[in-house]
Amino acid sequence: MSKYNLLWDYVRKSERDSLMLTFAEIEGILGTPIDHSFLKYKKELTEYGYLVVKLSMKEKAVMFEKFKDKSGI
């Protein structure tokens, strides 16, 4: 079990095509600070149907998007 599963579940359950969360919101969901390991673990999110499309250190936010398969669904 990944330390980011709570976040991945949250993103998936949002059912939105795109979702932006601040680092503070992510930390609230996880109950722990986001750290550099996020860069390694973000690839797990594809199992939930989403991708990290932007990580902004300036805005302290992460943009998630639902990915579409080759058929466009």
C-alpha positions as CSV (number, residue, x, y, z in Angstrom):
1,M,0.0,0.0,0.0
2,S,1.4,3.4,-1.1
3,K,1.5,6.3,1.3
4,Y,-0.4,8.2,-1.4
5,N,-3.4,5.8,-1.8
6,L,-5.7,8.2,0.2
7,L,-4.9,10.9,-2.3
8,W,-5.3,8.7,-5.4
9,D,-8.7,7.5,-4.0
10,Y,-9.8,11.2,-3.4
11,V,-8.8,12.2,-7.0
12,R,-10.6,9.1,-8.5
13,K,-13.8,9.7,-6.4
14,S,-13.9,13.3,-7.6
15,E,-14.9,11.9,-11.0
16,R,-13.8,15.3,-12.5
17,D,-12.0,15.6,-15.8
18,S,-9.4,17.8,-14.1
19,L,-8.8,18.8,-10.5
20,M,-6.3,21.2,-8.9
21,L,-5.3,20.7,-5.3
22,T,-3.0,22.9,-3.3
23,F,-0.2,21.3,-1.3
24,A,-2.1,22.2,1.9
25,E,-5.2,20.4,0.6
26,I,-3.2,17.3,-0.3
27,E,-1.6,17.4,3.1
28,G,-5.0,17.5,4.7
29,I,-6.2,14.5,2.7
30,L,-3.0,12.5,3.5
31,G,-2.7,13.7,7.1
32,T,1.1,14.2,6.4
33,P,3.2,16.7,4.5
34,I,3.8,16.1,0.8
35,D,7.4,15.5,0.1
36,H,9.8,14.8,-2.8
37,S,8.8,11.1,-2.9
38,F,5.5,12.4,-4.6
39,L,7.5,12.6,-7.8
40,K,8.3,8.9,-7.6
41,Y,4.8,7.7,-6.6
42,K,2.8,9.9,-9.0
43,K,3.0,7.2,-11.6
44,E,0.7,5.0,-9.4
45,L,-2.1,7.4,-10.2
46,T,-2.6,5.9,-13.7
47,E,-4.1,2.8,-12.0
48,Y,-6.8,5.2,-10.9
49,G,-7.4,6.7,-14.4
50,Y,-5.6,10.0,-13.8
51,L,-2.3,11.7,-14.4
52,V,-0.4,14.5,-12.8
53,V,-0.2,17.0,-15.6
54,K,1.3,20.0,-13.6
55,L,3.1,20.4,-10.4
56,S,3.7,24.1,-9.6
57,M,6.1,24.9,-6.9
58,K,5.3,28.6,-7.3
59,E,1.5,28.1,-6.9
60,K,2.1,25.1,-4.5
61,A,-0.5,23.1,-6.3
62,V,-0.9,20.0,-8.4
63,M,-3.1,19.6,-11.4
64,F,-4.6,16.1,-12.0
65,E,-6.4,15.1,-15.2
66,K,-8.4,12.1,-16.1
67,F,-6.7,10.3,-19.0
68,K,-8.5,9.0,-22.1
69,D,-7.7,5.8,-23.8
70,K,-6.8,5.7,-27.5
71,S,-10.6,5.6,-28.4
72,G,-11.0,9.0,-26.8
73,I,-13.2,7.7,-23.9
